[in-house]
Amino acid sequence: MAVALCATLGAGTCAVVVSPGRADAVGTQASAAAGMQAGAMGTPAPYGFAEGAETVDGAASNIEGPRLRSGKTYKSALPRAGQRFYRLDLKAEESAYVAVTAVPEFGSRVSYADGVEVSVQDADGNNCSPVEAQEARFGASESPRPITATAARRAGPDEKTCEGAGTYYVLVERSSAPESSRGDWDLELRVASEPSLRSAGATATEPPRSWNSATPAPPTGERKRREGGTSFNDARALGKGVWGADVEPGETLFYRVPVDWGRQLSVSAELGSTGERGGSDGGAGRGSATRDTGFVSSALVMALANPARVEVDDADTAYDGKQKTTALDPLPPVAYENRYAPADEVAAMRFAGWYYLAVHLSADVAEKFGGGPLALTLRVDIGGAARPGPEYVGPHVPAEEFGVTERDAEAARRGETAATAGSGAGSGDDRVMVVLAVGGIGVGVMLLGVLGGWTLIARRRAAAVAASAEPGSGASPGSAAAPTPAQHGFGPPRHW
């Protein structure tokens, strides 16, 4: 448990002092508290940018682009028109993945083809990963939400473009229809790197010829409540099972699932009927209206990304007030050689580590069915058997995103975020980890202070009485007894 030192600040509040090692957990918990407050007001919580992310301004020219470093996360902005450049300095055998998450303002207008495009280029302007998924669109939902595109510079004996160490450039571009909102989009940029293999011929250079592509039966059983995060940075961990939460129109929930080498992930999402709207009691939900007829195409959108934040697959479903379900396409077991597959959803299953689910409920649902939350159910299955992965010459960066440890498995069981995993900060099944203790703790500290004051005064009074009874003090044996501290009004009440 965290150690807190409280002092009353007025109105029963209490300040908390946390050790430096818990700073990241405190930041995430504070963000969660802010998110809960925003949700209570009927507005989805904003995207939770990484704690301590450096703010950088992208440049209009590649020469002036700010430098991005592997393992770091940055915050920037992207205007409606124009493009922004950033810079990478890479080693010869280093594969780099630059993930860019675009975050439009809540309530802004976006169209089907609006989106963000990312590319890594060499000094001659050549695209280093022309066959990689490098763009993200809002698509049929036309609902503003965080969307992520990732570009790569891949190193290795079979790579013929962008070879060698040197400076490379990251170009981020925005597509917007004339009728779309004109405001800037916030950006989160995260750079991950993959080292080369210890032995060049240690793995196959062709994708697996066959794998079990049958859709497994989804898990059944009681739905265990587990609220999602607001971003990649505070995503709540999930393991195999049936998980539930409430999702509001316009809201995006983030989860993360540890998937080891050889394991096969499958996920389906269910949206409850309007009769199951909101709250754990299945009631009408805050802000809900009586409207329960209508139709929203692409009402629920679910996307899966790998540890480098490369999109693996997405799925969506329409909504008409009745329960609906959607599922990701069957995915292969995680394997290094998947990267050589022509299909994006297979190629993206190339890393062991944390896979991220983003589940979004279209803002249009509020117009048709009221503004209250709907019940969401996620059915997560992790099949297959874990096996050893390839041997690398060094660690991935950031190391905590890649590979699966026993601590990761425990975090999934407990439902922890990256900041709270292994810290003992709580199970993560609660909506918010409270950072500021209020009310009762403050009152308790105040009472302890008052009692301490009473004790000190009582002792001083007793000492004065004893002194007056000594010879030469002027007091006679027949004098009336000196009043006790309690008779003077000091000390605790009589009935304590």
C-alpha positions as CSV (number, residue, x, y, z in Angstrom):
1,M,0.0,0.0,0.0
2,A,1.1,3.6,-0.6
3,V,2.2,5.6,2.4
4,A,0.4,8.9,2.8
5,L,0.9,11.8,5.1
6,C,-2.2,13.9,5.5
7,A,-2.8,17.4,6.7
8,T,-6.1,19.1,6.8
9,L,-6.4,21.7,4.1
10,G,-10.0,22.8,4.7
11,A,-13.3,21.2,3.8
12,G,-12.1,17.9,4.9
13,T,-9.5,17.4,2.2
14,C,-6.3,15.6,2.6
15,A,-3.0,15.9,0.7
16,V,-1.1,12.7,-0.1
17,V,2.7,12.4,-0.2
18,V,3.8,9.5,-2.4
19,S,7.3,8.0,-2.8
20,P,9.1,8.8,-6.1
21,G,8.8,5.2,-7.2
22,R,5.0,5.6,-7.3
23,A,4.9,8.8,-9.3
24,D,3.8,7.1,-12.5
25,A,1.0,5.2,-10.8
26,V,-0.2,8.5,-9.1
27,G,-0.3,10.2,-12.5
28,T,-2.3,7.5,-14.1
29,Q,-4.7,7.3,-11.1
30,A,-5.2,11.1,-11.2
31,S,-6.0,10.8,-14.9
32,A,-8.5,8.1,-14.1
33,A,-10.2,10.3,-11.5
34,A,-10.4,13.1,-14.0
35,G,-11.9,10.7,-16.5
36,M,-14.5,9.6,-14.0
37,Q,-15.5,13.2,-13.4
38,A,-15.8,13.9,-17.1
39,G,-17.9,10.8,-17.6
40,A,-20.2,11.8,-14.7
41,M,-20.8,15.1,-16.5
42,G,-22.0,13.3,-19.7
43,T,-18.8,14.0,-21.7
44,P,-16.4,11.1,-22.5
45,A,-13.1,11.4,-20.8
46,P,-10.4,12.9,-22.9
47,Y,-7.5,10.8,-24.4
48,G,-5.0,10.2,-21.6
49,F,-1.6,11.2,-23.0
50,A,1.5,9.6,-21.6
51,E,2.7,11.1,-18.3
52,G,5.8,13.1,-18.9
53,A,5.5,13.1,-22.6
54,E,7.6,15.8,-24.2
55,T,5.8,18.4,-26.3
56,V,7.4,18.9,-29.7
57,D,6.3,21.0,-32.7
58,G,6.5,19.3,-36.0
59,A,8.2,21.3,-38.8
60,A,6.9,22.2,-42.3
61,S,10.4,21.1,-43.6
62,N,12.2,17.9,-43.0
63,I,15.4,19.7,-42.2
64,E,13.8,21.4,-39.2
65,G,12.0,18.4,-37.8
66,P,12.6,17.7,-34.1
67,R,14.4,14.5,-33.2
68,L,12.4,11.6,-31.9
69,R,14.1,8.9,-29.8
70,S,13.3,5.2,-29.5
71,G,11.2,4.3,-26.4
72,K,10.0,7.8,-26.0
73,T,6.5,9.2,-26.3
74,Y,5.8,12.8,-27.5
75,K,2.8,15.1,-27.8
76,S,2.3,17.3,-30.8
77,A,-0.4,18.8,-33.0
78,L,-1.5,18.5,-36.6
79,P,-3.3,21.4,-38.4
80,R,-6.1,20.9,-40.9
81,A,-3.9,21.8,-43.9
82,G,-0.2,21.1,-44.3
83,Q,2.2,18.4,-43.1
84,R,4.6,17.9,-40.2
85,F,8.1,16.4,-40.2
86,Y,10.0,14.8,-37.4
87,R,13.5,13.2,-37.4
88,L,14.9,9.8,-36.5
89,D,18.6,8.8,-36.1
90,L,18.8,5.0,-36.6
91,K,21.4,2.3,-36.4
92,A,22.0,0.0,-39.3
93,E,20.4,-3.1,-37.8
94,E,17.6,-1.3,-35.9
95,S,14.0,-1.6,-37.0
96,A,11.9,1.4,-36.0
97,Y,8.2,1.7,-35.7
98,V,6.6,5.2,-35.4
99,A,3.0,5.2,-34.1
100,V,1.0,8.4,-34.5
101,T,-2.3,8.6,-32.7
102,A,-4.5,11.5,-33.9
103,V,-7.1,12.8,-31.4
104,P,-9.8,15.1,-32.7
105,E,-11.7,17.3,-30.2
106,F,-14.8,15.7,-28.9
107,G,-17.9,16.9,-30.8
108,S,-15.9,17.8,-33.9
109,R,-17.1,16.8,-37.3
110,V,-15.2,14.1,-39.3
111,S,-16.1,12.3,-42.6
112,Y,-15.6,8.8,-43.9
113,A,-12.2,9.5,-45.6
114,D,-10.8,11.8,-42.9
115,G,-7.7,10.4,-41.3
116,V,-4.0,10.5,-40.7
117,E,-1.1,9.1,-42.9
118,V,2.4,8.4,-41.6
119,S,5.6,7.5,-43.5
120,V,9.3,7.0,-42.7
121,Q,11.5,8.4,-45.5
122,D,15.1,8.4,-46.4
123,A,17.2,11.4,-47.5
124,D,16.0,10.9,-51.1
125,G,12.3,11.0,-50.1
126,N,11.8,7.2,-50.6
127,N,9.2,5.6,-48.4
128,C,10.9,3.0,-46.2
129,S,7.8,0.8,-45.8
130,P,5.5,1.1,-48.8
131,V,3.7,-2.2,-48.1
132,E,3.1,-1.5,-44.4
133,A,-0.2,-0.2,-43.0
134,Q,0.5,3.6,-42.7
135,E,-2.9,5.2,-42.6
136,A,-6.0,5.3,-40.4
137,R,-9.4,6.6,-41.3
138,F,-12.6,7.2,-39.3
139,G,-14.5,5.1,-41.9
140,A,-18.3,4.5,-41.9
141,S,-18.8,5.5,-38.3
142,E,-17.8,9.1,-39.0
143,S,-17.4,9.5,-35.3
144,P,-14.4,11.4,-33.8
145,R,-12.2,9.2,-31.8
146,P,-8.4,8.4,-31.4
147,I,-7.1,6.7,-34.5
148,T,-3.6,5.4,-34.9
149,A,-1.3,4.9,-38.0
150,T,2.1,3.3,-37.8
151,A,5.0,3.5,-40.2
152,A,8.2,1.5,-40.1
153,R,11.8,1.3,-41.2
154,R,12.6,-2.4,-41.2
155,A,16.2,-3.6,-41.1
156,G,17.5,-7.0,-42.1
157,P,19.1,-9.1,-44.9
158,D,15.9,-9.2,-46.9
159,E,15.2,-5.5,-46.7
160,K,16.3,-3.6,-49.8
161,T,15.1,-0.1,-49.0
162,C,16.4,2.5,-46.4
163,E,19.5,0.4,-45.6
164,G,22.2,1.6,-43.3
165,A,22.6,3.9,-40.3
166,G,21.7,7.5,-40.6
167,T,19.0,10.1,-40.4
168,Y,15.5,9.3,-41.5
169,Y,12.4,11.5,-41.6
170,V,8.9,10.9,-40.3
171,L,6.1,12.6,-42.3
172,V,2.6,13.0,-40.8
173,E,-0.2,14.2,-43.0
174,R,-3.9,14.8,-42.5
175,S,-6.8,14.2,-44.8
176,S,-10.0,16.2,-44.2
177,A,-13.1,16.7,-46.3
178,P,-14.3,20.3,-46.9
179,E,-17.2,19.9,-44.5
180,S,-15.1,18.6,-41.6
181,S,-14.1,20.6,-38.6
182,R,-11.2,22.9,-39.1
183,G,-9.5,22.7,-35.7
184,D,-6.1,21.1,-35.0
185,W,-5.8,17.5,-33.9
186,D,-3.7,16.6,-31.0
187,L,-1.0,13.9,-31.7
188,E,0.7,11.3,-29.6
189,L,3.9,9.9,-31.2
190,R,5.6,6.8,-29.8
191,V,8.8,5.3,-31.2
192,A,9.5,1.6,-30.7
193,S,12.6,-0.3,-31.9
194,E,13.3,-3.9,-32.6
195,P,16.8,-5.3,-32.5
196,S,18.2,-7.7,-35.1
197,L,18.3,-11.4,-34.5
198,R,21.4,-13.0,-32.9
199,S,21.7,-15.4,-35.9
200,A,20.5,-14.3,-39.3
201,G,19.3,-17.8,-40.3
202,A,17.6,-18.7,-36.9
203,T,14.1,-18.2,-38.2
204,A,12.2,-18.9,-41.4
205,T,11.9,-16.1,-43.9
206,E,8.5,-17.3,-45.2
207,P,5.1,-17.0,-43.3
208,P,3.6,-20.2,-41.8
209,R,2.0,-22.2,-44.5
210,S,-1.0,-23.2,-42.4
211,W,-2.5,-22.4,-39.0
212,N,-5.9,-23.1,-37.4
213,S,-8.1,-20.4,-38.9
214,A,-11.4,-21.7,-37.4
215,T,-13.1,-19.2,-35.1
216,P,-13.0,-20.7,-31.6
217,A,-16.1,-20.8,-29.4
218,P,-16.1,-17.6,-27.3
219,P,-15.7,-17.9,-23.6
220,T,-18.9,-18.2,-21.6
221,G,-19.8,-17.6,-17.9
222,E,-20.5,-14.6,-15.7
223,R,-19.5,-11.2,-17.0
224,K,-16.8,-9.7,-14.8
225,R,-16.8,-6.0,-14.6
226,R,-13.6,-4.3,-15.8
227,E,-13.6,-0.6,-16.9
228,G,-11.4,0.4,-19.8
229,G,-8.8,3.2,-19.9
230,T,-8.8,6.3,-22.0
231,S,-5.7,5.6,-24.1
232,F,-2.8,3.2,-24.8
233,N,-1.2,4.6,-21.7
234,D,-3.8,3.7,-19.1
235,A,-5.3,0.7,-20.9
236,R,-6.7,-1.9,-18.5
237,A,-5.3,-5.4,-18.7
238,L,-7.4,-8.4,-19.6
239,G,-6.9,-12.1,-19.7
240,K,-9.0,-14.9,-21.0
241,G,-12.6,-14.5,-19.9
242,V,-15.8,-12.5,-20.2
243,W,-15.5,-8.9,-19.3
244,G,-18.0,-6.1,-19.0
245,A,-18.1,-2.3,-18.8
246,D,-20.4,0.6,-19.6
247,V,-19.6,2.7,-22.7
248,E,-21.0,6.1,-23.5
249,P,-21.8,7.5,-26.9
250,G,-18.6,9.1,-28.2
251,E,-16.4,7.2,-25.8
252,T,-13.4,5.0,-26.6
253,L,-12.3,2.4,-24.1
254,F,-8.8,0.9,-24.2
255,Y,-7.7,-2.5,-23.0
256,R,-4.5,-4.5,-23.3
257,V,-4.0,-8.3,-23.5
258,P,-0.6,-10.1,-23.1
259,V,-0.1,-12.6,-26.0
260,D,3.0,-14.8,-25.9
261,W,4.9,-16.5,-28.8
262,G,2.7,-19.3,-30.1
263,R,-0.5,-18.1,-28.5
264,Q,-3.6,-17.3,-30.6
265,L,-5.9,-14.3,-29.7
266,S,-9.5,-14.0,-30.5
267,V,-11.9,-11.2,-29.3
268,S,-15.6,-10.5,-29.8
269,A,-17.6,-7.5,-28.5
270,E,-21.3,-7.4,-27.7
271,L,-23.4,-4.3,-27.2
272,G,-26.4,-4.6,-24.9
273,S,-30.0,-3.7,-25.8
274,T,-31.4,-0.4,-24.7
275,G,-33.1,-2.3,-21.9
276,E,-29.6,-3.0,-20.5
277,R,-28.5,0.6,-20.7
278,G,-25.9,1.8,-18.3
279,G,-24.8,1.1,-14.7
280,S,-24.2,-2.2,-13.0
281,D,-27.8,-2.4,-12.1
282,G,-28.9,-2.4,-15.7
283,G,-31.0,0.7,-15.2
284,A,-31.7,3.5,-17.6
285,G,-28.3,5.1,-17.1
286,R,-27.5,8.7,-16.5
287,G,-28.7,11.1,-19.2
288,S,-30.6,8.5,-21.1
289,A,-33.7,9.4,-23.0
290,T,-36.8,7.5,-23.7
291,R,-36.0,7.2,-27.4
292,D,-35.3,3.5,-28.2
293,T,-35.9,3.4,-32.0
294,G,-33.6,4.1,-34.8
295,F,-30.6,2.8,-36.6
296,V,-26.9,3.7,-36.4
297,S,-24.5,2.1,-39.0
298,S,-21.1,1.3,-37.6
299,A,-22.2,2.1,-34.1
300,L,-19.6,0.0,-32.3
301,V,-16.0,-0.1,-33.7
302,M,-13.3,-2.3,-32.3
303,A,-9.7,-2.2,-33.3
304,L,-6.7,-4.4,-32.3
305,A,-3.1,-3.1,-32.3
306,N,0.2,-5.0,-31.6
307,P,2.9,-3.9,-29.2
308,A,4.3,-1.5,-31.7
309,R,0.8,0.0,-32.1
310,V,0.5,-1.4,-35.7
311,E,-3.1,-2.1,-36.4
312,V,-3.9,-5.8,-36.7
313,D,-7.6,-5.9,-37.5
314,D,-10.8,-4.0,-36.8
315,A,-14.5,-4.9,-36.8
316,D,-17.8,-3.0,-36.4
317,T,-21.5,-3.5,-36.1
318,A,-24.7,-1.5,-36.7
319,Y,-27.1,-0.9,-33.8
320,D,-30.9,-0.7,-33.7
321,G,-31.6,-0.9,-30.0
322,K,-31.3,-4.7,-29.9
323,Q,-28.2,-6.5,-28.7
324,K,-25.5,-6.8,-31.3
325,T,-22.1,-8.5,-31.6
326,T,-19.0,-8.2,-33.7
327,A,-15.7,-10.1,-33.7
328,L,-12.2,-9.8,-35.1
329,D,-11.3,-12.1,-38.0
330,P,-9.4,-15.3,-37.0
331,L,-5.8,-14.4,-36.2
332,P,-2.7,-16.6,-36.4
333,P,-0.6,-17.6,-33.5
334,V,2.1,-15.0,-32.7
335,A,5.2,-15.8,-34.7
336,Y,8.3,-13.9,-35.9
337,E,7.9,-15.2,-39.4
338,N,4.3,-13.8,-39.7
339,R,5.9,-10.5,-40.8
340,Y,6.6,-12.1,-44.2
341,A,2.8,-12.7,-44.8
342,P,1.1,-10.6,-47.5
343,A,-2.0,-10.1,-45.4
344,D,-1.7,-7.1,-42.9
345,E,-3.6,-8.9,-40.1
346,V,-1.3,-11.8,-40.3
347,A,1.9,-9.8,-40.7
348,A,1.0,-7.7,-37.7
349,M,1.0,-10.7,-35.3
350,R,4.8,-10.6,-35.3
351,F,5.6,-9.7,-31.7
352,A,5.0,-11.3,-28.3
353,G,3.8,-8.7,-25.8
354,W,0.9,-6.4,-25.0
355,Y,-1.9,-6.2,-27.7
356,Y,-4.2,-3.3,-27.4
357,L,-8.0,-3.2,-27.9
358,A,-9.8,0.1,-28.6
359,V,-13.6,-0.1,-28.4
360,H,-15.6,3.0,-29.6
361,L,-19.3,3.7,-29.4
362,S,-20.4,6.2,-32.0
363,A,-21.6,9.6,-30.9
364,D,-24.6,9.2,-33.1
365,V,-26.0,6.6,-30.7
366,A,-27.0,9.5,-28.4
367,E,-29.2,11.1,-31.0
368,K,-31.1,7.8,-31.7
369,F,-31.2,6.2,-28.3
370,G,-30.4,8.8,-25.7
371,G,-27.1,9.9,-24.1
372,G,-26.8,7.2,-21.4
373,P,-24.2,4.4,-21.5
374,L,-24.8,1.0,-23.0
375,A,-23.6,-2.3,-21.6
376,L,-20.5,-3.7,-23.3
377,T,-19.3,-7.3,-23.1
378,L,-15.9,-8.5,-24.3
379,R,-15.2,-12.2,-24.8
380,V,-11.4,-12.8,-24.9
381,D,-9.9,-16.1,-25.7
382,I,-6.1,-16.9,-25.8
383,G,-5.5,-20.4,-27.3
384,G,-2.5,-22.4,-28.2
385,A,0.6,-23.1,-26.1
386,A,3.4,-20.6,-25.4
387,R,6.8,-21.4,-27.0
388,P,10.2,-19.8,-27.0
389,G,10.7,-16.9,-29.3
390,P,13.7,-15.9,-31.4
391,E,16.9,-14.8,-29.9
392,Y,17.6,-11.1,-30.4
393,V,21.0,-9.3,-29.9
394,G,19.4,-7.0,-27.4
395,P,16.1,-5.8,-25.9
396,H,13.2,-4.2,-27.6
397,V,12.5,-0.6,-26.7
398,P,10.4,0.1,-24.8
399,A,11.1,-3.3,-23.2
400,E,8.0,-3.4,-21.1
401,E,5.7,-3.6,-24.2
402,F,7.4,-6.6,-25.7
403,G,7.5,-10.2,-24.5
404,V,5.3,-11.7,-21.8
405,T,6.4,-12.3,-18.2
406,E,4.8,-13.8,-15.2
407,R,4.3,-10.3,-13.9
408,D,2.4,-9.5,-17.1
409,A,0.1,-12.5,-16.6
410,E,-0.5,-11.4,-13.1
411,A,-1.4,-7.8,-14.3
412,A,-3.9,-9.4,-16.7
413,R,-5.5,-11.3,-13.8
414,R,-5.7,-8.2,-11.6
415,G,-6.7,-5.8,-14.4
416,E,-3.9,-3.4,-13.9
417,T,-2.6,-0.6,-16.1
418,A,1.1,-0.3,-17.0
419,A,1.6,2.3,-14.3
420,T,0.1,0.2,-11.5
421,A,1.3,-3.3,-12.6
422,G,3.3,-4.9,-9.8
423,S,3.0,-1.9,-7.5
424,G,0.3,-3.2,-5.3
425,A,-1.9,-0.2,-6.2
426,G,-5.0,-2.3,-6.5
427,S,-6.8,-4.8,-8.7
428,G,-7.8,-2.3,-11.3
429,D,-11.4,-3.6,-11.3
430,D,-12.5,-0.4,-9.7
431,R,-13.4,2.6,-11.9
432,V,-10.8,4.8,-10.1
433,M,-7.8,4.4,-7.9
434,V,-8.2,7.2,-5.4
435,V,-5.2,9.4,-5.0
436,L,-6.6,12.3,-2.9
437,A,-8.1,11.0,0.3
438,V,-11.1,13.1,1.3
439,G,-13.6,13.6,4.0
440,G,-13.1,10.8,6.6
441,I,-9.3,10.8,6.6
442,G,-9.1,14.6,7.0
443,V,-11.6,14.6,9.8
444,G,-9.7,11.8,11.5
445,V,-6.4,13.7,11.4
446,M,-8.2,16.8,12.7
447,L,-9.6,14.9,15.7
448,L,-6.2,13.4,16.5
449,G,-4.8,16.9,16.6
450,V,-7.5,18.2,18.9
451,L,-7.1,15.3,21.3
452,G,-3.4,15.9,21.4
453,G,-4.0,19.5,22.3
454,W,-6.4,18.6,25.1
455,T,-3.8,16.1,26.5
456,L,-1.0,18.7,26.6
457,I,-3.2,21.3,28.3
458,A,-4.5,18.8,30.9
459,R,-0.9,17.9,31.8
460,R,0.1,21.5,32.2
461,R,-3.0,22.2,34.4
462,A,-2.2,19.1,36.6
463,A,1.4,20.3,37.0
464,A,0.2,23.8,38.2
465,V,-2.2,22.2,40.7
466,A,0.6,20.0,42.1
467,A,2.8,23.0,42.5
468,S,0.2,25.0,44.4
469,A,-0.1,22.3,47.0
470,E,3.6,22.2,47.9
471,P,4.8,23.9,51.2
472,G,5.2,27.6,50.8
473,S,2.8,27.8,48.0
474,G,0.3,29.7,50.2
475,A,-2.3,27.0,50.2
476,S,-3.7,25.7,53.5
477,P,-4.7,22.2,54.3
478,G,-8.3,23.3,54.6
479,S,-8.4,24.9,51.2
480,A,-10.9,23.8,48.7
481,A,-9.7,21.3,46.2
482,A,-8.4,22.7,43.0
483,P,-10.7,22.3,40.0
484,T,-9.9,19.5,37.6
485,P,-9.1,20.2,34.0
486,A,-12.5,18.8,33.0
487,Q,-14.2,21.4,35.3
488,H,-12.4,24.2,33.5
489,G,-13.8,22.9,30.2
490,F,-10.6,21.2,29.0
491,G,-10.2,17.6,27.9
492,P,-12.5,15.3,26.0
493,P,-16.3,15.2,26.6
494,R,-17.4,13.3,29.7
495,H,-19.0,10.4,27.8
496,W,-15.9,9.6,25.7
